[in-house]
Amino acid sequence: MNMARTGIVITFDLHDVPNEGKSRVYSNIKKDLAKLELKKHVVKRDGKQVGLPRNTFVGILEGPISEREASHVRDRARTKVKEIIRRHHEDATIFVFVGKSWAWGRSKI
């Protein structure tokens, strides 16, 4: 029997990052988000990892959560991500999604 799982998707755009520092800024943010168990890949049913775009991270919570708990998770995640990005860069837009039913697909163009 599959246990209910809740997905967290975080994506962001950094604004006005100088080209010479862009790689370092993204790398530092990625390291800090990994400490929150946010990953740069999703796992297919066959166990293979599928990479995500540079500024997208996902996490999985095991077990069901209520709508109220989802809002709390979203708010906590958003606060943590803001703190991390502010530590490495000033200007950004972030988007946080928390949901219990999802489907995903990845394509290269």
Rosetta constraint file for C-alpha pairs under 8 A:
AtomPair CA 3 CA 62 HARMONIC 7.04 0.50
AtomPair CA 3 CA 63 HARMONIC 5.98 0.50
AtomPair CA 3 CA 64 HARMONIC 7.82 0.50
AtomPair CA 4 CA 62 HARMONIC 6.40 0.50
AtomPair CA 4 CA 63 HARMONIC 4.79 0.50
AtomPair CA 4 CA 64 HARMONIC 5.08 0.50
AtomPair CA 4 CA 100 HARMONIC 7.45 0.50
AtomPair CA 5 CA 60 HARMONIC 6.56 0.50
AtomPair CA 5 CA 61 HARMONIC 5.62 0.50
AtomPair CA 5 CA 62 HARMONIC 4.64 0.50
AtomPair CA 5 CA 63 HARMONIC 5.18 0.50
AtomPair CA 5 CA 64 HARMONIC 6.09 0.50
AtomPair CA 5 CA 100 HARMONIC 6.06 0.50
AtomPair CA 6 CA 60 HARMONIC 5.68 0.50
AtomPair CA 6 CA 61 HARMONIC 5.00 0.50
AtomPair CA 6 CA 62 HARMONIC 6.46 0.50
AtomPair CA 6 CA 63 HARMONIC 7.10 0.50
AtomPair CA 6 CA 64 HARMONIC 6.80 0.50
AtomPair CA 6 CA 65 HARMONIC 7.29 0.50
AtomPair CA 6 CA 98 HARMONIC 6.89 0.50
AtomPair CA 6 CA 99 HARMONIC 5.53 0.50
AtomPair CA 6 CA 100 HARMONIC 4.25 0.50
AtomPair CA 6 CA 101 HARMONIC 7.24 0.50
AtomPair CA 7 CA 58 HARMONIC 7.06 0.50
AtomPair CA 7 CA 59 HARMONIC 5.90 0.50
AtomPair CA 7 CA 60 HARMONIC 4.70 0.50
AtomPair CA 7 CA 61 HARMONIC 6.37 0.50
AtomPair CA 7 CA 97 HARMONIC 7.87 0.50
AtomPair CA 7 CA 98 HARMONIC 5.68 0.50
AtomPair CA 7 CA 99 HARMONIC 5.44 0.50
AtomPair CA 7 CA 100 HARMONIC 6.11 0.50
AtomPair CA 7 CA 101 HARMONIC 7.92 0.50
AtomPair CA 7 CA 102 HARMONIC 7.73 0.50
AtomPair CA 8 CA 58 HARMONIC 5.41 0.50
AtomPair CA 8 CA 59 HARMONIC 4.97 0.50
AtomPair CA 8 CA 60 HARMONIC 6.15 0.50
AtomPair CA 8 CA 61 HARMONIC 7.84 0.50
AtomPair CA 8 CA 74 HARMONIC 7.88 0.50
AtomPair CA 8 CA 96 HARMONIC 7.12 0.50
AtomPair CA 8 CA 97 HARMONIC 5.59 0.50
AtomPair CA 8 CA 98 HARMONIC 4.58 0.50
AtomPair CA 8 CA 99 HARMONIC 6.74 0.50
AtomPair CA 9 CA 56 HARMONIC 7.14 0.50
AtomPair CA 9 CA 57 HARMONIC 5.88 0.50
AtomPair CA 9 CA 58 HARMONIC 4.59 0.50
AtomPair CA 9 CA 59 HARMONIC 6.69 0.50
AtomPair CA 9 CA 95 HARMONIC 7.97 0.50
AtomPair CA 9 CA 96 HARMONIC 5.75 0.50
AtomPair CA 9 CA 97 HARMONIC 5.05 0.50
AtomPair CA 9 CA 98 HARMONIC 6.57 0.50
AtomPair CA 10 CA 56 HARMONIC 5.68 0.50
AtomPair CA 10 CA 57 HARMONIC 5.19 0.50
AtomPair CA 10 CA 58 HARMONIC 6.23 0.50
AtomPair CA 10 CA 94 HARMONIC 7.17 0.50
AtomPair CA 10 CA 95 HARMONIC 5.68 0.50
AtomPair CA 10 CA 96 HARMONIC 4.62 0.50
AtomPair CA 10 CA 97 HARMONIC 6.47 0.50
AtomPair CA 11 CA 55 HARMONIC 5.44 0.50
AtomPair CA 11 CA 56 HARMONIC 4.30 0.50
AtomPair CA 11 CA 57 HARMONIC 6.32 0.50
AtomPair CA 11 CA 94 HARMONIC 5.81 0.50
AtomPair CA 11 CA 95 HARMONIC 5.32 0.50
AtomPair CA 11 CA 96 HARMONIC 6.74 0.50
AtomPair CA 12 CA 55 HARMONIC 5.65 0.50
AtomPair CA 12 CA 56 HARMONIC 6.90 0.50
AtomPair CA 12 CA 92 HARMONIC 6.79 0.50
AtomPair CA 12 CA 93 HARMONIC 5.46 0.50
AtomPair CA 12 CA 94 HARMONIC 4.16 0.50
AtomPair CA 12 CA 95 HARMONIC 6.11 0.50
AtomPair CA 13 CA 55 HARMONIC 6.93 0.50
AtomPair CA 13 CA 92 HARMONIC 5.46 0.50
AtomPair CA 13 CA 93 HARMONIC 5.24 0.50
AtomPair CA 13 CA 94 HARMONIC 6.52 0.50
AtomPair CA 14 CA 89 HARMONIC 7.60 0.50
AtomPair CA 14 CA 91 HARMONIC 6.11 0.50
AtomPair CA 14 CA 92 HARMONIC 4.32 0.50
AtomPair CA 14 CA 93 HARMONIC 6.62 0.50
AtomPair CA 15 CA 91 HARMONIC 5.29 0.50
AtomPair CA 15 CA 92 HARMONIC 5.35 0.50
AtomPair CA 15 CA 93 HARMONIC 7.83 0.50
AtomPair CA 16 CA 91 HARMONIC 7.19 0.50
AtomPair CA 17 CA 21 HARMONIC 6.83 0.50
AtomPair CA 17 CA 22 HARMONIC 5.79 0.50
AtomPair CA 17 CA 89 HARMONIC 7.81 0.50
AtomPair CA 18 CA 22 HARMONIC 6.07 0.50
AtomPair CA 19 CA 23 HARMONIC 7.84 0.50
AtomPair CA 21 CA 25 HARMONIC 6.21 0.50
AtomPair CA 22 CA 26 HARMONIC 6.25 0.50
AtomPair CA 23 CA 27 HARMONIC 6.06 0.50
AtomPair CA 24 CA 28 HARMONIC 6.15 0.50
AtomPair CA 25 CA 29 HARMONIC 6.25 0.50
AtomPair CA 25 CA 88 HARMONIC 6.08 0.50
AtomPair CA 25 CA 89 HARMONIC 7.17 0.50
AtomPair CA 26 CA 30 HARMONIC 6.00 0.50
AtomPair CA 26 CA 55 HARMONIC 7.91 0.50
AtomPair CA 27 CA 31 HARMONIC 6.28 0.50
AtomPair CA 28 CA 32 HARMONIC 6.39 0.50
AtomPair CA 28 CA 88 HARMONIC 7.13 0.50
AtomPair CA 29 CA 33 HARMONIC 6.14 0.50
AtomPair CA 29 CA 84 HARMONIC 6.47 0.50
AtomPair CA 29 CA 85 HARMONIC 6.38 0.50
AtomPair CA 29 CA 88 HARMONIC 6.89 0.50
AtomPair CA 30 CA 34 HARMONIC 6.14 0.50
AtomPair CA 31 CA 35 HARMONIC 6.71 0.50
AtomPair CA 32 CA 36 HARMONIC 7.12 0.50
AtomPair CA 32 CA 84 HARMONIC 6.66 0.50
AtomPair CA 33 CA 37 HARMONIC 6.77 0.50
AtomPair CA 33 CA 38 HARMONIC 5.53 0.50
AtomPair CA 33 CA 39 HARMONIC 7.61 0.50
AtomPair CA 33 CA 57 HARMONIC 7.99 0.50
AtomPair CA 33 CA 81 HARMONIC 7.38 0.50
AtomPair CA 33 CA 84 HARMONIC 7.53 0.50
AtomPair CA 34 CA 38 HARMONIC 5.01 0.50
AtomPair CA 34 CA 39 HARMONIC 6.02 0.50
AtomPair CA 37 CA 59 HARMONIC 6.32 0.50
AtomPair CA 38 CA 57 HARMONIC 5.65 0.50
AtomPair CA 38 CA 58 HARMONIC 5.13 0.50
AtomPair CA 38 CA 59 HARMONIC 4.73 0.50
AtomPair CA 39 CA 57 HARMONIC 5.25 0.50
AtomPair CA 39 CA 58 HARMONIC 5.23 0.50
AtomPair CA 39 CA 59 HARMONIC 6.24 0.50
AtomPair CA 40 CA 51 HARMONIC 5.99 0.50
AtomPair CA 40 CA 52 HARMONIC 5.50 0.50
AtomPair CA 40 CA 53 HARMONIC 7.82 0.50
AtomPair CA 40 CA 54 HARMONIC 7.86 0.50
AtomPair CA 40 CA 56 HARMONIC 6.80 0.50
AtomPair CA 40 CA 57 HARMONIC 5.10 0.50
AtomPair CA 40 CA 58 HARMONIC 6.69 0.50
AtomPair CA 41 CA 49 HARMONIC 5.98 0.50
AtomPair CA 41 CA 50 HARMONIC 5.22 0.50
AtomPair CA 41 CA 51 HARMONIC 4.29 0.50
AtomPair CA 41 CA 52 HARMONIC 5.29 0.50
AtomPair CA 41 CA 57 HARMONIC 7.25 0.50
AtomPair CA 41 CA 58 HARMONIC 7.11 0.50
AtomPair CA 42 CA 49 HARMONIC 5.69 0.50
AtomPair CA 42 CA 50 HARMONIC 5.30 0.50
AtomPair CA 42 CA 51 HARMONIC 6.64 0.50
AtomPair CA 42 CA 52 HARMONIC 7.42 0.50
AtomPair CA 42 CA 58 HARMONIC 7.20 0.50
AtomPair CA 43 CA 47 HARMONIC 5.66 0.50
AtomPair CA 43 CA 48 HARMONIC 5.59 0.50
AtomPair CA 43 CA 49 HARMONIC 4.52 0.50
AtomPair CA 43 CA 50 HARMONIC 6.08 0.50
AtomPair CA 44 CA 48 HARMONIC 5.36 0.50
AtomPair CA 44 CA 49 HARMONIC 6.28 0.50
AtomPair CA 44 CA 50 HARMONIC 7.08 0.50
AtomPair CA 52 CA 56 HARMONIC 6.04 0.50
AtomPair CA 52 CA 57 HARMONIC 7.11 0.50
AtomPair CA 52 CA 106 HARMONIC 7.91 0.50
AtomPair CA 64 CA 100 HARMONIC 7.46 0.50
AtomPair CA 65 CA 69 HARMONIC 5.75 0.50
AtomPair CA 65 CA 70 HARMONIC 6.32 0.50
AtomPair CA 65 CA 100 HARMONIC 7.79 0.50
AtomPair CA 66 CA 70 HARMONIC 6.11 0.50
AtomPair CA 67 CA 71 HARMONIC 6.30 0.50
AtomPair CA 68 CA 72 HARMONIC 6.37 0.50
AtomPair CA 69 CA 73 HARMONIC 6.11 0.50
AtomPair CA 70 CA 74 HARMONIC 6.06 0.50
AtomPair CA 70 CA 98 HARMONIC 6.07 0.50
AtomPair CA 70 CA 99 HARMONIC 7.17 0.50
AtomPair CA 71 CA 75 HARMONIC 6.13 0.50
AtomPair CA 71 CA 98 HARMONIC 7.69 0.50
AtomPair CA 72 CA 76 HARMONIC 6.15 0.50
AtomPair CA 73 CA 77 HARMONIC 5.99 0.50
AtomPair CA 73 CA 98 HARMONIC 7.39 0.50
AtomPair CA 74 CA 78 HARMONIC 6.00 0.50
AtomPair CA 74 CA 96 HARMONIC 6.34 0.50
AtomPair CA 74 CA 97 HARMONIC 6.74 0.50
AtomPair CA 74 CA 98 HARMONIC 6.01 0.50
AtomPair CA 75 CA 79 HARMONIC 6.15 0.50
AtomPair CA 76 CA 80 HARMONIC 6.22 0.50
AtomPair CA 77 CA 81 HARMONIC 6.07 0.50
AtomPair CA 77 CA 96 HARMONIC 7.42 0.50
AtomPair CA 78 CA 82 HARMONIC 6.06 0.50
AtomPair CA 78 CA 94 HARMONIC 7.80 0.50
AtomPair CA 78 CA 95 HARMONIC 7.88 0.50
AtomPair CA 78 CA 96 HARMONIC 6.34 0.50
AtomPair CA 79 CA 83 HARMONIC 6.29 0.50
AtomPair CA 80 CA 84 HARMONIC 6.28 0.50
AtomPair CA 81 CA 85 HARMONIC 6.10 0.50
AtomPair CA 82 CA 86 HARMONIC 5.96 0.50
AtomPair CA 82 CA 94 HARMONIC 7.85 0.50
AtomPair CA 83 CA 87 HARMONIC 6.20 0.50
AtomPair CA 84 CA 88 HARMONIC 6.77 0.50
AtomPair CA 85 CA 89 HARMONIC 5.60 0.50
AtomPair CA 85 CA 90 HARMONIC 7.13 0.50
AtomPair CA 85 CA 92 HARMONIC 7.59 0.50
AtomPair CA 86 CA 90 HARMONIC 5.18 0.50
AtomPair CA 86 CA 91 HARMONIC 7.73 0.50
